[in-house]
Amino acid sequence: MGEVAIFMTSLIVVLLPVSSTSAQEQPTPAKQDDQHSLLENNKRVILRLFQEVVNRRNPLAIDELYVPNVVDHSAFPGQAPGTEGIKNAVSDFLGTFADLEVTVEDITAEDDRVVTRETWRGTHGPTGKAATGNVIHIFRLREGKITEEWSQGWDWLEKL
């Protein structure tokens, strides 16, 4: 009996610090709810970007969705910095593809970033060719506004 009691006491002493440490590392339900709410809000901002700015042809909403000094890490050649560059790029797209529509196929959020995979469809005005392309974006947000963006997959434009 004495050996079992010593073993049990040793086991409890060994396990107690592990239990209390892992309990401290677990986020509280309130923190989990706040984080979930932030991630969902960030995804709504990005969905609004594609729906309102591109699909509804409202580039003026860019000022509401981006910080003025946004950094576009994948800017087109000659694109101005900040929101002015974003507005010009969107306006050029909308002018070239009068029927342009973007469908967000996938969206995920973690920490301060949102990643999307979109399908872009439209008729290329100068050639009349139907065009379709898949683009991936990564957005960084702070306080509900886009501060940085990266994109890849614009090679479909070269085929026009």
DSSP file (Angstrom, degrees, kcal/mol; ACC not computed):
  #  RESIDUE AA STRUCTURE BP1 BP2  ACC     N-H-->O    O-->H-N    N-H-->O    O-->H-N    TCO  KAPPA ALPHA  PHI   PSI    X-CA   Y-CA   Z-CA
    1    1 A M     >        0   0    0      0, 0.0     4,-2.2     0, 0.0     5,-0.2   0.000 360.0 360.0 360.0 -39.2    0.0    0.0    0.0
    2    2 A G  H  >  +     0   0    0      1,-0.2     4,-2.2     2,-0.2     5,-0.2   0.890 360.0  50.4 -62.4 -40.8    2.8    2.4    0.8
    3    3 A E  H  > S+     0   0    0      2,-0.2     4,-2.5     1,-0.2    -1,-0.2   0.888 110.1  50.5 -65.3 -39.0    4.4    2.0   -2.6
    4    4 A V  H  > S+     0   0    0      2,-0.2     4,-2.7     1,-0.2    -2,-0.2   0.910 110.4  49.8 -64.9 -42.3    1.1    2.7   -4.4
    5    5 A A  H  X S+     0   0    0     -4,-2.2     4,-2.4     2,-0.2    -2,-0.2   0.907 111.9  47.7 -64.1 -42.2    0.5    5.8   -2.3
    6    6 A I  H  X S+     0   0    0     -4,-2.2     4,-2.4     2,-0.2    -2,-0.2   0.921 113.0  49.0 -64.5 -43.1    4.0    7.1   -3.1
    7    7 A F  H  X S+     0   0    0     -4,-2.5     4,-2.5     2,-0.2    -2,-0.2   0.927 112.3  47.8 -60.7 -46.3    3.5    6.4   -6.8
    8    8 A M  H  X S+     0   0    0     -4,-2.7     4,-2.4     1,-0.2    -2,-0.2   0.900 111.9  49.7 -63.2 -41.8    0.1    8.2   -6.8
    9    9 A T  H  X S+     0   0    0     -4,-2.4     4,-2.3     2,-0.2    -1,-0.2   0.918 112.3  47.7 -63.6 -42.9    1.5   11.2   -5.0
   10   10 A S  H  X S+     0   0    0     -4,-2.4     4,-2.2     1,-0.2    -2,-0.2   0.899 111.3  51.3 -63.5 -41.4    4.4   11.4   -7.5
   11   11 A L  H  X S+     0   0    0     -4,-2.5     4,-2.5     2,-0.2    -2,-0.2   0.908 110.5  47.9 -63.6 -43.1    2.0   11.1  -10.4
   12   12 A I  H  X S+     0   0    0     -4,-2.4     4,-2.6     2,-0.2    -2,-0.2   0.921 111.1  50.7 -63.8 -44.7   -0.2   13.9   -9.1
   13   13 A V  H  < S+     0   0    0     -4,-2.3    -1,-0.2     1,-0.2    -2,-0.2   0.891 113.8  45.5 -61.2 -39.7    2.8   16.1   -8.5
   14   14 A V  H  X S+     0   0    0     -4,-2.2     4,-0.7     1,-0.2    -2,-0.2   0.898 117.4  43.1 -70.6 -41.0    4.0   15.5  -12.1
   15   15 A L  H  X S+     0   0    0     -4,-2.5     4,-2.5    -5,-0.2     5,-0.2   0.806  99.3  70.6 -79.0 -30.2    0.6   16.0  -13.7
   16   16 A L  H  X S+     0   0    0     -4,-2.6     4,-2.6     1,-0.2     5,-0.3   0.925  98.5  46.8 -58.0 -49.8   -0.6   19.0  -11.8
   17   17 A P  H  > S+     0   0    0      0, 0.0     4,-2.2     0, 0.0    -1,-0.2   0.896 112.9  51.2 -60.9 -36.5    1.8   21.5  -13.4
   18   18 A V  H  X S+     0   0    0     -4,-0.7     4,-2.4     2,-0.2     5,-0.2   0.932 111.3  47.5 -64.2 -44.8    1.0   20.2  -16.8
   19   19 A S  H  X S+     0   0    0     -4,-2.5     4,-1.8     1,-0.2    -1,-0.2   0.929 113.7  45.9 -62.8 -46.8   -2.8   20.5  -16.2
   20   20 A S  H  X S+     0   0    0     -4,-2.6     4,-1.6    -5,-0.2    -1,-0.2   0.869 112.7  51.5 -68.6 -34.2   -2.5   24.0  -14.9
   21   21 A T  H  X S+     0   0    0     -4,-2.2     4,-1.7    -5,-0.3    -2,-0.2   0.939 110.9  46.2 -66.2 -46.7   -0.2   25.1  -17.7
   22   22 A S  H  X S+     0   0    0     -4,-2.4     4,-1.1     1,-0.2    -1,-0.2   0.830 109.7  55.3 -69.0 -28.2   -2.5   23.8  -20.5
   23   23 A A  H  < S+     0   0    0     -4,-1.8     3,-0.2    -5,-0.2    -1,-0.2   0.887 107.9  49.6 -67.7 -36.5   -5.5   25.4  -18.8
   24   24 A Q  H  < S+     0   0    0     -4,-1.6    -2,-0.2     1,-0.2    -1,-0.2   0.834 108.0  54.0 -69.8 -31.1   -3.7   28.8  -18.9
   25   25 A E  H  < S+     0   0    0     -4,-1.7    -1,-0.2    -5,-0.1    -2,-0.2   0.739  88.1  93.2 -75.9 -22.6   -2.8   28.4  -22.6
   26   26 A Q  S  < S-     0   0    0     -4,-1.1     2,-0.1    -3,-0.2     0, 0.0  -0.556  82.1-121.2 -74.0 129.9   -6.4   27.7  -23.6
   27   27 A P        -     0   0    0      0, 0.0    -1,-0.1     0, 0.0    -2,-0.1  -0.405  29.1-110.4 -68.3 147.1   -8.2   30.9  -24.7
   28   28 A T     >  -     0   0    0      1,-0.1     4,-2.3    -2,-0.1     3,-0.2  -0.354  28.6-108.6 -70.5 157.9  -11.3   31.8  -22.7
   29   29 A P  H  > S+     0   0    0      0, 0.0     4,-2.4     0, 0.0     5,-0.2   0.862 120.6  55.1 -56.4 -35.9  -14.7   31.5  -24.4
   30   30 A A  H  > S+     0   0    0      2,-0.2     4,-2.3     1,-0.2     5,-0.1   0.910 108.8  46.9 -64.9 -41.4  -15.0   35.3  -24.5
   31   31 A K  H  > S+     0   0    0     -3,-0.2     4,-2.5     2,-0.2    -1,-0.2   0.888 111.5  51.5 -67.0 -38.3  -11.6   35.6  -26.3
   32   32 A Q  H  X S+     0   0    0     -4,-2.3     4,-2.7     2,-0.2    -2,-0.2   0.916 110.7  48.5 -63.0 -42.7  -12.6   32.9  -28.7
   33   33 A D  H  X S+     0   0    0     -4,-2.4     4,-2.6     2,-0.2    -2,-0.2   0.905 111.7  49.4 -64.3 -41.8  -15.8   34.7  -29.5
   34   34 A D  H  X S+     0   0    0     -4,-2.3     4,-2.4     2,-0.2    -2,-0.2   0.924 113.2  46.5 -62.6 -44.2  -14.0   38.0  -30.0
   35   35 A Q  H  X S+     0   0    0     -4,-2.5     4,-2.5     2,-0.2    -2,-0.2   0.918 112.9  49.2 -64.4 -44.4  -11.5   36.4  -32.3
   36   36 A H  H  X S+     0   0    0     -4,-2.7     4,-2.4     1,-0.2    -2,-0.2   0.916 111.6  49.6 -61.1 -43.1  -14.2   34.6  -34.3
   37   37 A S  H  X S+     0   0    0     -4,-2.6     4,-2.4     2,-0.2    -2,-0.2   0.902 110.7  49.7 -62.9 -42.4  -16.1   37.9  -34.6
   38   38 A L  H  X S+     0   0    0     -4,-2.4     4,-2.5     2,-0.2    -2,-0.2   0.923 111.5  48.6 -62.1 -45.4  -13.0   39.7  -35.8
   39   39 A L  H  X S+     0   0    0     -4,-2.5     4,-2.1     1,-0.2    -2,-0.2   0.909 112.3  48.2 -62.9 -42.6  -12.3   37.0  -38.4
   40   40 A E  H  X S+     0   0    0     -4,-2.4     4,-2.1     2,-0.2    -1,-0.2   0.893 111.4  50.6 -65.9 -39.3  -15.9   37.0  -39.7
   41   41 A N  H  X S+     0   0    0     -4,-2.4     4,-2.0     2,-0.2    -2,-0.2   0.916 109.2  51.3 -63.7 -43.0  -15.9   40.8  -39.9
   42   42 A N  H  X S+     0   0    0     -4,-2.5     4,-1.8     1,-0.2    -2,-0.2   0.898 109.4  50.2 -61.6 -40.2  -12.6   40.7  -41.9
   43   43 A K  H  X S+     0   0    0     -4,-2.1     4,-2.6     1,-0.2    -1,-0.2   0.894 107.8  53.7 -65.2 -38.6  -14.2   38.2  -44.3
   44   44 A R  H  X S+     0   0    0     -4,-2.1     4,-2.5     1,-0.2    -2,-0.2   0.897 105.8  53.8 -61.7 -39.6  -17.2   40.5  -44.7
   45   45 A V  H  X S+     0   0    0     -4,-2.0     4,-1.8     2,-0.2    -1,-0.2   0.931 111.8  44.5 -59.4 -45.7  -14.9   43.4  -45.7
   46   46 A I  H  X S+     0   0    0     -4,-1.8     4,-1.8     2,-0.2    -2,-0.2   0.904 112.2  50.6 -69.6 -41.3  -13.3   41.4  -48.4
   47   47 A L  H  X S+     0   0    0     -4,-2.6     4,-2.7     1,-0.2     5,-0.2   0.897 109.5  52.5 -62.1 -38.3  -16.5   40.0  -49.7
   48   48 A R  H  X>S+     0   0    0     -4,-2.5     4,-2.8    -5,-0.2     5,-0.9   0.888 103.4  58.9 -62.7 -38.8  -17.8   43.6  -49.9
   49   49 A L  I  X>S+     0   0    0     -4,-1.8     4,-1.2     1,-0.2     5,-1.0   0.951 113.0  36.7 -54.5 -52.3  -14.8   44.5  -51.9
   50   50 A F  I  X>S+     0   0    0     -4,-1.8     5,-2.5     3,-0.2     4,-0.5   0.910 122.5  43.6 -70.5 -41.8  -15.6   42.1  -54.6
   51   51 A Q  I  <>S+     0   0    0     -4,-2.7     5,-1.4     3,-0.2    -2,-0.2   0.963 125.7  27.8 -69.6 -51.7  -19.3   42.5  -54.5
   52   52 A E  I  <5S+     0   0    0     -4,-2.8     6,-1.3    -5,-0.2    -3,-0.2   0.936 126.8  39.2 -80.3 -47.3  -19.6   46.2  -54.3
   53   53 A V  I  <XS+     0   0    0     -4,-1.2     5,-0.6    -5,-0.9    -3,-0.2   0.944 132.4  18.0 -72.4 -47.8  -16.4   47.5  -55.9
   54   54 A V  I ><<S+     0   0    0     -5,-1.0     3,-0.8    -4,-0.5    -3,-0.2   0.948 130.4  38.1 -90.8 -60.3  -16.2   45.0  -58.8
   55   55 A N  I 3 <S+     0   0    0     -5,-2.5    -3,-0.2     1,-0.3    -4,-0.2   0.831 126.8  36.7 -68.2 -32.0  -19.6   43.4  -59.3
   56   56 A R  T 3 <S-     0   0    0     -5,-1.4    -1,-0.3    -6,-0.2    -2,-0.1   0.370 107.4-125.0 -99.5   4.1  -21.7   46.5  -58.6
   57   57 A R  T < 5 +     0   0    0     -3,-0.8    -4,-0.2    -6,-0.2    -3,-0.2   0.909  62.2 138.9  58.0  49.8  -19.1   48.8  -60.3
   58   58 A N    > < +     0   0    0     -6,-1.3     3,-1.7    -5,-0.6     4,-0.2  -0.635  17.2 165.6-125.2  74.4  -18.6   51.1  -57.3
   59   59 A P  G >   +     0   0    0      0, 0.0     3,-1.5     0, 0.0     4,-0.3   0.679  69.4  76.3 -64.2 -15.0  -14.9   52.0  -57.1
   60   60 A L  G >  S+     0   0    0      1,-0.3     3,-1.2     2,-0.2     4,-0.3   0.769  80.7  69.7 -66.5 -23.5  -15.7   54.8  -54.7
   61   61 A A  G X> S+     0   0    0     -3,-1.7     4,-1.3     1,-0.2     3,-1.1   0.657  76.6  84.4 -67.2 -13.7  -16.2   52.2  -51.9
   62   62 A I  H <> S+     0   0    0     -3,-1.5     4,-2.2     1,-0.3     3,-0.5   0.877  82.3  59.2 -55.8 -38.6  -12.5   51.6  -52.0
   63   63 A D  H <4 S+     0   0    0     -3,-1.2    -1,-0.3    -4,-0.3    -2,-0.2   0.800 107.2  46.9 -62.1 -28.2  -12.0   54.6  -49.7
   64   64 A E  H <4 S+     0   0    0     -3,-1.1    -1,-0.2    -4,-0.3    -2,-0.2   0.734 117.5  41.6 -82.4 -23.5  -14.2   52.8  -47.1
   65   65 A L  H  < S+     0   0    0     -4,-1.3    81,-3.2    -3,-0.5     2,-0.3   0.704 111.5  50.7 -99.8 -23.3  -12.4   49.5  -47.4
   66   66 A Y  E  < S-a  146   0A   0     -4,-2.2    81,-0.2    79,-0.3    75,-0.0  -0.840  78.9-116.4-117.4 150.7   -8.7   50.4  -47.6
   67   67 A V  E >   -     0   0A   0     79,-2.4     3,-1.6    -2,-0.3    16,-0.1  -0.607  39.6-112.8 -73.9 149.4   -6.4   52.6  -45.5
   68   68 A P  E 3  S+     0   0A   0      0, 0.0    15,-1.8     0, 0.0    16,-0.3   0.835 115.2  46.5 -56.3 -35.3   -5.2   55.5  -47.7
   69   69 A N  E 3  S+     0   0A   0     13,-0.2    13,-0.2    14,-0.1    78,-0.0  -0.067  81.2 161.6-100.3  34.1   -1.6   54.3  -47.8
   70   70 A V  E <   -     0   0A   0     -3,-1.6    12,-1.0    76,-0.1     2,-0.6  -0.174  36.0-132.3 -52.4 144.5   -2.4   50.6  -48.5
   71   71 A V  E     -a  148   0A   0     76,-2.2    78,-2.1    10,-0.1     2,-0.9  -0.919  14.6-163.3-106.3 116.5    0.5   48.6  -49.9
   72   72 A D  E >   -a  149   0A   0     -2,-0.6     3,-1.3    76,-0.2    78,-0.2  -0.852   3.9-172.9 -98.7 100.7   -0.3   46.6  -53.0
   73   73 A H  T 3  S+     0   0    0     76,-2.5    77,-0.2    -2,-0.9    -1,-0.1   0.606  85.3  45.4 -71.1 -11.2    2.6   44.1  -53.2
   74   74 A S  T 3  S+     0   0    0     75,-0.5    -1,-0.3    -3,-0.1    76,-0.1  -0.102  81.6 160.2-121.3  33.0    1.3   42.9  -56.6
   75   75 A A    <   -     0   0    0     -3,-1.3     3,-0.1     1,-0.1    11,-0.0  -0.194  44.6-109.0 -58.4 146.4    0.7   46.3  -58.2
   76   76 A F    >   -     0   0    0      1,-0.1     3,-2.4     4,-0.1    -1,-0.1  -0.398  52.2 -76.5 -70.5 154.6    0.5   46.4  -61.9
   77   77 A P  T 3  S+     0   0    0      0, 0.0    -1,-0.1     0, 0.0     3,-0.1  -0.294 121.1  11.7 -55.0 130.4    3.4   48.1  -63.7
   78   78 A G  T 3  S+     0   0    0      1,-0.3     2,-0.2    -3,-0.1    -2,-0.1   0.443  89.2 150.4  82.3   0.1    3.0   51.9  -63.4
   79   79 A Q    <   -     0   0    0     -3,-2.4    -1,-0.3     1,-0.1     6,-0.1  -0.479  47.0-122.0 -69.3 131.4    0.3   51.6  -60.8
   80   80 A A        -     0   0    0     -2,-0.2     9,-0.1     4,-0.1    -4,-0.1  -0.291  33.1-101.6 -65.9 156.5    0.2   54.6  -58.4
   81   81 A P  S  > S+     0   0    0      0, 0.0     4,-1.0     0, 0.0     3,-0.4  -0.292  77.8  10.7 -75.4 165.8    0.6   53.8  -54.7
   82   82 A G  H  > S-     0   0    0    -12,-1.0     4,-1.6     1,-0.2     3,-0.5  -0.077 117.8 -32.1  69.4-163.7   -2.2   53.8  -52.1
   83   83 A T  H  > S+     0   0    0    -15,-1.8     4,-2.9     1,-0.2    -1,-0.2   0.789 132.1  63.7 -65.2 -27.9   -5.9   53.9  -52.7
   84   84 A E  H  > S+     0   0    0     -3,-0.4     4,-2.4   -16,-0.3    -1,-0.2   0.915 104.5  47.1 -62.8 -40.6   -5.5   56.0  -55.9
   85   85 A G  H  X S+     0   0    0     -4,-1.0     4,-2.4    -3,-0.5    -1,-0.2   0.899 112.3  49.4 -65.6 -40.9   -3.6   53.2  -57.5
   86   86 A I  H  X S+     0   0    0     -4,-1.6     4,-2.6     2,-0.2     5,-0.2   0.934 111.6  49.2 -63.3 -46.0   -6.2   50.7  -56.5
   87   87 A K  H  X S+     0   0    0     -4,-2.9     4,-2.8     1,-0.2    -2,-0.2   0.920 111.8  48.4 -59.9 -44.8   -9.0   52.9  -57.8
   88   88 A N  H  X S+     0   0    0     -4,-2.4     4,-2.5    -5,-0.2    -1,-0.2   0.913 111.7  49.2 -63.5 -42.6   -7.2   53.4  -61.1
   89   89 A A  H  X S+     0   0    0     -4,-2.4     4,-2.2     2,-0.2    -2,-0.2   0.925 113.9  45.9 -63.2 -44.4   -6.6   49.6  -61.5
   90   90 A V  H  X S+     0   0    0     -4,-2.6     4,-2.9     2,-0.2     5,-0.2   0.924 112.4  50.5 -64.7 -44.2  -10.2   48.8  -60.8
   91   91 A S  H  X S+     0   0    0     -4,-2.8     4,-2.0    -5,-0.2    -2,-0.2   0.897 109.8  51.0 -61.7 -39.8  -11.5   51.5  -63.1
   92   92 A D  H  X S+     0   0    0     -4,-2.5     4,-2.1     2,-0.2    -1,-0.2   0.921 111.4  48.0 -61.4 -44.3   -9.2   50.2  -65.9
   93   93 A F  H  X S+     0   0    0     -4,-2.2     4,-2.9     1,-0.2    -2,-0.2   0.940 112.0  48.2 -61.2 -47.7  -10.6   46.7  -65.4
   94   94 A L  H  < S+     0   0    0     -4,-2.9    -1,-0.2     1,-0.2    -2,-0.2   0.826 112.9  49.4 -65.6 -30.4  -14.2   47.9  -65.4
   95   95 A G  H  < S+     0   0    0     -4,-2.0     3,-0.3    -5,-0.2    -1,-0.2   0.839 115.6  42.3 -74.4 -33.6  -13.5   49.9  -68.5
   96   96 A T  H  < S+     0   0    0     -4,-2.1    29,-3.2     1,-0.3     2,-0.5   0.830 123.4  37.1 -81.5 -34.3  -11.9   47.0  -70.3
   97   97 A F    ><  -     0   0    0     -4,-2.9     3,-1.9    27,-0.2    -1,-0.3  -0.813  67.1-180.0-121.0  87.4  -14.4   44.3  -69.2
   98   98 A A  T 3  S+     0   0    0     -2,-0.5    -1,-0.1    25,-0.4    26,-0.1   0.792  86.2  40.4 -61.1 -28.6  -17.8   46.0  -69.1
   99   99 A D  T 3  S+     0   0    0     24,-0.4    -1,-0.3     2,-0.1    22,-0.1   0.058  84.4 154.2-107.1  24.6  -19.5   42.8  -67.9
  100  100 A L    <   +     0   0    0     -3,-1.9     2,-0.4    -6,-0.2    22,-0.2  -0.241  16.1 178.1 -58.0 135.6  -16.8   41.8  -65.5
  101  101 A E  E     -B  121   0A   0     20,-2.6    20,-2.5   -45,-0.0     2,-0.5  -0.997  14.9-155.6-141.5 138.1  -17.9   39.6  -62.6
  102  102 A V  E     -B  120   0A   0     -2,-0.4     2,-0.5   -52,-0.2    18,-0.2  -0.943   4.0-165.2-115.0 132.4  -16.0   38.1  -59.7
  103  103 A T  E     -B  119   0A   0     16,-2.6    16,-2.5    -2,-0.5     2,-0.8  -0.976  17.1-139.6-115.7 122.4  -17.1   35.0  -57.9
  104  104 A V  E     +B  118   0A   0     -2,-0.5    14,-0.2    14,-0.2     3,-0.1  -0.729  22.9 178.4 -81.8 113.2  -15.3   34.2  -54.6
  105  105 A E  E     +     0   0A   0     12,-2.5     2,-0.3    -2,-0.8    13,-0.2   0.855  66.7  11.4 -84.4 -38.9  -14.9   30.5  -54.6
  106  106 A D  E     +B  117   0A   0     11,-1.6    11,-2.0     2,-0.0     2,-0.3  -0.992  61.3 179.7-141.5 145.5  -13.0   30.1  -51.3
  107  107 A I  E     +B  116   0A   0     -2,-0.3     2,-0.3     9,-0.2     9,-0.2  -0.977   6.1 169.0-147.3 135.4  -12.4   32.5  -48.4
  108  108 A T  E     -B  115   0A   0      7,-2.2     7,-2.9    -2,-0.3     2,-0.4  -0.989  12.9-158.4-144.0 151.6  -10.5   31.9  -45.1
  109  109 A A  E     +B  114   0A   0     -2,-0.3     2,-0.3     5,-0.2     5,-0.2  -0.989  13.8 167.0-135.2 141.7   -9.3   34.1  -42.3
  110  110 A E  E >   -B  113   0A   0      3,-2.3     3,-2.5    -2,-0.4     2,-0.1  -0.958  64.3 -33.5-152.5 135.8   -6.7   33.7  -39.7
  111  111 A D  T 3  S-     0   0    0     -2,-0.3    29,-0.0     1,-0.3     0, 0.0  -0.330 127.0 -22.0  52.0-121.5   -5.2   36.4  -37.4
  112  112 A D  T 3  S+     0   0    0     -2,-0.1    29,-2.8    -3,-0.1     2,-0.4   0.158 120.6  89.5-103.5  18.9   -5.1   39.6  -39.4
  113  113 A R  E <   -BC 110 140A   0     -3,-2.5    -3,-2.3    27,-0.2     2,-0.4  -0.894  50.5-166.3-123.0 147.6   -5.2   38.0  -42.9
  114  114 A V  E     -BC 109 139A   0     25,-2.3    25,-2.9    -2,-0.4     2,-0.4  -0.998   9.6-161.9-127.2 133.8   -7.9   36.9  -45.3
  115  115 A V  E     -BC 108 138A   0     -7,-2.9    -7,-2.2    -2,-0.4     2,-0.3  -0.956  10.9-177.8-117.5 133.7   -7.2   34.6  -48.3
  116  116 A T  E     -BC 107 137A   0     21,-2.2    21,-2.0    -2,-0.4     2,-0.5  -0.940  20.9-156.3-128.3 152.3   -9.5   34.3  -51.2
  117  117 A R  E     -BC 106 136A   0    -11,-2.0   -12,-2.5    -2,-0.3   -11,-1.6  -0.994  29.5-178.5-122.3 121.2   -9.6   32.3  -54.4
  118  118 A E  E     -BC 104 135A   0     17,-3.0    17,-2.1    -2,-0.5     2,-0.5  -0.838  27.5-139.5-122.7 156.0  -11.8   34.0  -57.0
  119  119 A T  E     -BC 103 134A   0    -16,-2.5   -16,-2.6    -2,-0.3     2,-0.5  -0.978  19.7-159.5-110.7 125.2  -12.9   33.4  -60.6
  120  120 A W  E     +BC 102 133A   0     13,-3.3    13,-2.3    -2,-0.5     2,-0.4  -0.903  14.1 177.8-105.1 129.4  -13.0   36.5  -62.8
  121  121 A R  E     +BC 101 132A   0    -20,-2.5   -20,-2.6    -2,-0.5     2,-0.3  -0.989  15.3 120.4-134.0 141.3  -15.2   36.4  -65.9
  122  122 A G  E     - C   0 131A   0      9,-2.1     9,-3.2    -2,-0.4     2,-0.6  -0.968  56.6 -91.0 179.9 172.2  -15.9   39.0  -68.5
  123  123 A T  E     - C   0 130A   0     -2,-0.3     2,-0.7     7,-0.2   -25,-0.4  -0.898  39.1-126.4-102.1 123.9  -15.8   40.0  -72.2
  124  124 A H    >>  -     0   0    0      5,-3.2     4,-3.5    -2,-0.6     3,-0.6  -0.583  19.9-149.4 -71.8 110.5  -12.6   41.8  -73.2
  125  125 A G  T 34 S+     0   0    0    -29,-3.2    -1,-0.2    -2,-0.7   -28,-0.1   0.878  88.9  49.0 -51.9 -51.7  -13.9   44.9  -74.8
  126  126 A P  T 34 S+     0   0    0      0, 0.0    -1,-0.2     0, 0.0    -2,-0.1   0.832 127.8  23.5 -63.0 -32.1  -11.1   45.5  -77.4
  127  127 A T  T <4 S-     0   0    0     -3,-0.6    -2,-0.2     2,-0.1     3,-0.1   0.654  92.3-131.7-107.8 -18.9  -11.2   41.9  -78.7
  128  128 A G     <  +     0   0    0     -4,-3.5     2,-0.2     1,-0.3    -3,-0.2   0.549  57.4 145.5  75.9   6.9  -14.7   40.7  -77.9
  129  129 A K        -     0   0    0     -5,-0.5    -5,-3.2    31,-0.1     2,-0.3  -0.561  53.9-120.5 -80.0 139.2  -13.1   37.5  -76.4
  130  130 A A  E     -C  123   0A   0     -2,-0.2     2,-0.4    -7,-0.2    -7,-0.2  -0.615  35.2-163.5 -72.2 135.9  -14.6   35.9  -73.4
  131  131 A A  E     +C  122   0A   0     -9,-3.2    -9,-2.1    -2,-0.3     2,-0.4  -0.975  15.7 176.5-129.3 138.8  -12.1   35.7  -70.6
  132  132 A T  E     +C  121   0A   0     -2,-0.4     2,-0.3   -11,-0.2   -11,-0.2  -0.998   8.8 165.7-139.4 136.8  -11.9   33.7  -67.4
  133  133 A G  E     -C  120   0A   0    -13,-2.3   -13,-3.3    -2,-0.4     2,-0.5  -0.994  29.3-133.1-149.4 155.1   -9.2   33.6  -64.8
  134  134 A N  E     -C  119   0A   0     -2,-0.3     2,-0.4   -15,-0.2   -15,-0.2  -0.935  26.7-177.1-110.7 130.4   -8.5   32.4  -61.3
  135  135 A V  E     -C  118   0A   0    -17,-2.1   -17,-3.0    -2,-0.5     2,-0.5  -0.955  15.4-151.0-128.7 143.8   -6.8   34.7  -58.9
  136  136 A I  E     -CD 117 152A   0     16,-2.8    16,-2.0    -2,-0.4     2,-0.4  -0.966  16.6-170.3-114.7 131.2   -5.7   34.3  -55.3
  137  137 A H  E     -CD 116 151A   0    -21,-2.0   -21,-2.2    -2,-0.5     2,-0.4  -0.918  13.1-163.2-118.8 146.2   -5.5   37.2  -53.0
  138  138 A I  E     -CD 115 150A   0     12,-2.4    12,-2.4    -2,-0.4     2,-0.4  -0.999  15.9-171.4-123.2 127.0   -4.1   37.6  -49.5
  139  139 A F  E     -CD 114 149A   0    -25,-2.9   -25,-2.3    -2,-0.4     2,-0.5  -0.942  13.7-154.1-119.2 139.8   -5.3   40.7  -47.6
  140  140 A R  E     -CD 113 148A   0      8,-2.5     7,-3.2    -2,-0.4     8,-1.4  -0.955  20.5-168.0-108.4 132.9   -4.0   42.1  -44.3
  141  141 A L  E     - D   0 146A   0    -29,-2.8     2,-0.4    -2,-0.5     5,-0.2  -0.900  15.2-174.1-122.9 150.1   -6.5   44.1  -42.3
  142  142 A R  E >  S- D   0 145A   0      3,-2.4     3,-1.3    -2,-0.3    -2,-0.0  -0.971  77.3 -10.2-141.5 126.8   -6.4   46.3  -39.3
  143  143 A E  T 3  S-     0   0    0     -2,-0.4     3,-0.1     1,-0.3    -1,-0.0   0.865 130.8 -51.3  52.7  41.5   -9.4   47.8  -37.6
  144  144 A G  T 3  S+     0   0    0      1,-0.2     2,-0.3  -106,-0.1    -1,-0.3   0.588 117.5 101.8  79.3  11.4  -11.7   46.7  -40.4
  145  145 A K  E <  S- D   0 142A   0     -3,-1.3    -3,-2.4   -79,-0.0     2,-0.4  -0.958  75.7-109.4-129.7 149.0   -9.7   48.1  -43.3
  146  146 A I  E     +aD  66 141A   0    -81,-3.2   -79,-2.4    -2,-0.3    -5,-0.3  -0.602  35.0 169.9 -76.6 126.4   -7.3   46.6  -45.8
  147  147 A T  E     +     0   0A   0     -7,-3.2   -76,-2.2    -2,-0.4     2,-0.3   0.686  66.2  12.5-107.4 -28.1   -3.7   47.7  -45.1
  148  148 A E  E     -aD  71 140A   0     -8,-1.4    -8,-2.5   -78,-0.2    -1,-0.4  -0.988  61.3-171.4-146.6 152.5   -1.8   45.3  -47.5
  149  149 A E  E     -aD  72 139A   0    -78,-2.1   -76,-2.5    -2,-0.3   -75,-0.5  -0.995   5.5-173.2-148.0 148.2   -2.7   43.0  -50.4
  150  150 A W  E     - D   0 138A   0    -12,-2.4   -12,-2.4    -2,-0.3     2,-0.3  -0.954  12.1-177.4-129.1 148.4   -0.9   40.4  -52.5
  151  151 A S  E     - D   0 137A   0     -2,-0.3     2,-0.3   -14,-0.2   -14,-0.2  -0.995   8.5-176.4-148.0 155.8   -2.3   38.6  -55.5
  152  152 A Q  E     + D   0 136A   0    -16,-2.0   -16,-2.8    -2,-0.3    -2,-0.0  -0.992  54.7  61.5-150.1 143.2   -1.3   36.0  -58.0
  153  153 A G    >   +     0   0    0     -2,-0.3     3,-0.8   -18,-0.2   -19,-0.2   0.571  50.7 128.8 118.9  15.4   -2.9   34.5  -61.1
  154  154 A W  G >   +     0   0    0      1,-0.2     3,-1.9     2,-0.1     4,-0.4   0.402  42.6 102.5 -81.2   4.7   -3.2   37.4  -63.5
  155  155 A D  G >   +     0   0    0      1,-0.3     3,-1.1     2,-0.2     4,-0.5   0.728  64.4  74.1 -62.5 -21.2   -1.5   35.5  -66.3
  156  156 A W  G X  S+     0   0    0     -3,-0.8     3,-0.7     1,-0.3    -1,-0.3   0.768  87.6  63.1 -62.4 -24.0   -4.9   34.8  -67.9
  157  157 A L  G X  S+     0   0    0     -3,-1.9     3,-1.4     1,-0.2    -1,-0.3   0.810  92.2  63.3 -69.2 -29.1   -4.8   38.5  -69.0
  158  158 A E  G <  S+     0   0    0     -3,-1.1    -1,-0.2    -4,-0.4    -2,-0.2   0.713  92.7  64.4 -68.6 -20.1   -1.8   37.8  -71.1
  159  159 A K  G <         0   0    0     -3,-0.7    -1,-0.3    -4,-0.5    -2,-0.2   0.527 360.0 360.0 -81.2  -6.2   -3.8   35.4  -73.3
  160  160 A L    <         0   0    0     -3,-1.4    -1,-0.2    -4,-0.2    -2,-0.1   0.467 360.0 360.0 -82.7 360.0   -6.1   38.2  -74.6
